[in-house]
Amino acid sequence: MKRLHSSLGIVILLTCSYLQSFAQVDFSDDLYYDNKVTYEIGASLGVMNCLTDLGGGKGVGKKFIKDINWGNTQPEGSIFLSAVYKNAVVLRTEATWGVVKASDAVLKNNKESSGGRYDRNLNFKSTIFEISLVSEIHPLYFKRYLRGQKLPRISPYVLGGIGYFTFNPQTKLDGEWVDLRPLSTEGQGFAEYPNRKFYKLKQINFPVGAGVKYKLSEVWNFSAECVYRILNTDYLDDVSTTYIDKNLYANYFNGPLLTQALALHNRQNEINPNHVTSINDIRGNPKNNDAYFSVNFKLGFIF
């Protein structure tokens, strides 16, 4: 044990000495950037939101930013490691955690013009975990800088890549959060709906975005970034197509699962007890996949 403590002490001492000497190097002529490849490690904090079938803006629904409910914004964070080639091209791997949610209840003040979305009365939330590999392109660094010429401190960039994420839509019933996927709210897995397969809770996505990086010093970077994820699923919120015949649930479920399925596949009666839902009435819009996005601030250390 003493030998282990001594070894750890030596490693820490050498690491601190190295970082101290590294930080004292004179970078006034940007000789540091003569290195073709450097590395950056860091973390970010920000917010996450989503675009799904639920909630939305005034009217019958609009595309992209016009239909975002900013009040649904939730916290998000990440850690990342990057390889930087001549400051112009960055290959970054990142682990991100966040939460997304949406609710038809936000349309209460616009229910008359919501195209029935308020009366649909559905809501969801989901935790998101994502691993991504993206490339950043920094155009300002494609210019050739002469020795002694100052490099830009501010660098706008674009990014794109591929990610792997997990999600699990839930909703609240009688004060408890209930997983929605096992309930086949739109007949997923039922023989009567052969084209409605169970959606996967682990999927591929495609992050795209843009940001601005500011060089705080020769070893610290600060960035502001927005990343939009293109998804291959319309079931981030467990809503996509039409209502099914509720009598089918008794053929597949029993006990608490049957009770939950009957209560959650259609919640319009909670607002209007006299409402009658017909089979194949519109529940969601299958023409557009869901998406989520984040806005964050990153702090990176170059080594």
N, C-alpha and C positions, 0 to 999 in steps of 0.2 A: 504493500500500500504506500509506504514511504517513497519507494522507487517510482511508483506511478505519479505521486504528487510532485516529485522532483522533475519528472519528464514533462508533466503538464506545465510546470512553472517555467521550464526552459523554453517550451514552445510558445507560451504566452509572451515571455520576455522578447524572444526573437521576432514574433509577429508585431508587437508594439514598436520595437526598434525599427523594423522595416517600414511600417506605416508612418512613423514619425519622420524618417529620412525621406520617404517618398513625398510626404506633404511639404517638405522644405526645399524640394527641387525648384529651381528658378524656371518658370514657364513663360517668362516675359516675351520670349521669341517663338513660343508655341512649338518648341522642339519635342514636347511630349507627343504631339500628333504626327511625328515622323514614324511612330509605330503604326503599321498597317492595320493591325487588329488589336483592339482593346476589349475589355469586358466591363459590364455594368450589372450591379445587383441592387435591388431596391424593393420598394413597396408602394402601394397606392391606397388612397381612401376616396370614396366618391358615392355616387347614388346610381340606382338601377330602376328602370321602368320597362313597360312592355306595351305592345300593340297586339290585341287579341280581339275576339268577337265580343267580349263583354265590355260594358261601359261605353266610353266614347264621348264625343262632343255633341253639340246641339244638332238636331236634324236626324237624317236617316243613316248617318255615318259617313266619314270622309277618310281619305287615305293619308297615311303617314302622320306628320306632325300636327295636322289639324284635328286629329281624333285622339290625341294623347290627353289623358287625365293626369295632370301634373301633381294633383293631390295624392296619387298612389305611389309617388316616388319613395323608394326604400333604400337603406344603406347598402353599400357594397365595398369590398376591399380585395386586394390582391398582393401577391409577391411575384417577382419576376427575375429572370437572369437573361442577359443579352450579350451577344457577340457583335462588336461594332467594327465594320471595315471602313477605314479612312473617313469615319464620321458620316459617310454618305449612305451606307446600307447597313441596316441593323436586322439581325435575326434574333427574335425574342421568344422565349418560352415563359408562360405565365399561368399561375393558378389563381382562379377568381372565385370568390364567394359572394352571393347576393340573394335578394328576395324580390319576387315580383308578385303583384296582385292586381285585381280588377273587379269591379262590381257594377251591376246595372243600377244600383241604388243612387249613384252619382247623377243620374238623369232625372231625378225627382222633379226638379224645377223646370225641366224641359220635356216632361213625359208626353205631352200632347203632340210634340213634333219628333218624338224619338223612334217612330216607326215600330212601336211595340217592344222596344228593347227594355224600357223601364219595367213594363208589365211582365217581361220574362223573368225578372227577379233572381238572376243567377249571380254568383260571385265565386272567386277562387283566390288562393294564394299558393305560392310554391317557393321552396328554397332552390337556388341554382348553385351548382358546383361545376366549374369549367376548367379544363386544361386546354391551352391553345398554343399554337406555333404560328407566329405572324412575322412578316417582314415590314420594316419601316423604310421608306425612301425619303431622304433629305436632299431636296434639289439644290439648295444653296451650297452644299459641299461638293457638288460635281464640278464646280469651278476650280481651276488649278490656282492654289495660293503659293506665292513665293516664300522662301525662307525669310522670316522676320515680319511677314505681312500678317496682320491680325485676322484671326478667323472670326466668323460671326458668332455672337453670343446667343442670338435668337435664331432658331431653326424650325420653320414650319415643315410638317411632314404628312405623308399619307401612309396608310397601312392596310394590309390584307393578309389573310391566311386561312387556316383551318383549325377547328376546335372540336372538342369532345365534351358534352355536357350532360348532366343528370338533372331531372326535375321530377316533381310528384305533386300534381294538383290536388288541393284539399279544399273543403268548404266546411262551414260551421253548422252543426245540427244539434239543437238542444244543449248549446254551450260547449260542445266538444268538436275538435277538428277531425273530419272524416276523409280518408283517402277516396278519391273519386274513380280512379281507374278500375278497381275491382268491381265496381257497381254496374259497369256496362251501360252508362246513362244514355247512350245512343245505339244500344244493341250490339256493341262490339263482341264478337265471338258467338253470337246467336246464329243458329242454322237458318233462321228466317231472314237474316241480313248477311249473306255470304261475303258481300263486298266490304263489310265493316270489320276490319281486323283490330285486335288489341294493339294500341300504339305502344311503342317502346319508350321506356323512361330514361334510356341512355342513347343519345343520338349524336350525329355529326352536325356541326354548324359551320358557318363561314363568316368570321368577323371581318368587317371593313370599317374604316374610319379615318380620322385625321386628328392632328394635334400640333402643339407648339412646344418646343423644348427650349429652355433657357439655361445657359451655363452659369451656375452660381459661382463656381471656381473651377480649377483644373481637375478636381476630383468629385465635384458634386453637380448634379443636374436636377432641374425641376421641370416638370412637364404638365400640361393640361391637355386632356385627351377625351374624345368622344368616339365610342365604338358601337356599331350597330351589328347585330347578329342575324344573318339570313338563316332561317330554319327550314327543315324539310317536313315539318309537322304543323298541323292546324289544331293540335290538341294540347298546346301548352296550358290552356285554360279548361280543357276537357269539353269544349264546345266546338262543333263543326258543321253539323248538318240538320237533320230533322228529328222530330219527336217520333217515338215508336209506340207500339201498342203496349200499354203498361201491364196488361194481363199476361204477357209473355214471361214476366219476371218469376212468376210462380213455377214455371217449368224449369228454371235454372237455379233459383236461390230459395233458401228457407231461413227461418230464424231472423237474427238481427240484420243479416245482409239483405234479406228480402224487404224488411221494414225500411232500411236506409235507401235502397234502390227506388222503392215506390215514393219515398218522400223527396228524393233529390233529383230525379231525372226531370221533374216538372214542378216548379215552385210558384207557378202563376196563381194558384188558389190561395196562397198566403196573402196576396194583395187583394185579389178579387175572388171570394169564395164561390161566386156564381159563374166563373169563367169555365168554358168548356174547350179543352184542347183536342183537336182532331189528329188522327194518325197522319204523319208526314207534314204537319205544320212546321213552318220554319223555326229552327232552334238556333242555327248559326249559318255562317257563310263559308261554304267549302272552297270557294274560288280563290281565297287569299290565305296563305299560310300565316301563322303567328310570327312574332319577332320580339326580341328584347334588346335593350341597349343600355349603355352605361356612360356616365360622365365622371371622370376621376382626375385626381391630382397625384402625380408620381414624384417620388424623391429617389434618385439613383446615385450610387457610389461607383466611381470608375476605378478599376484596378487592372 
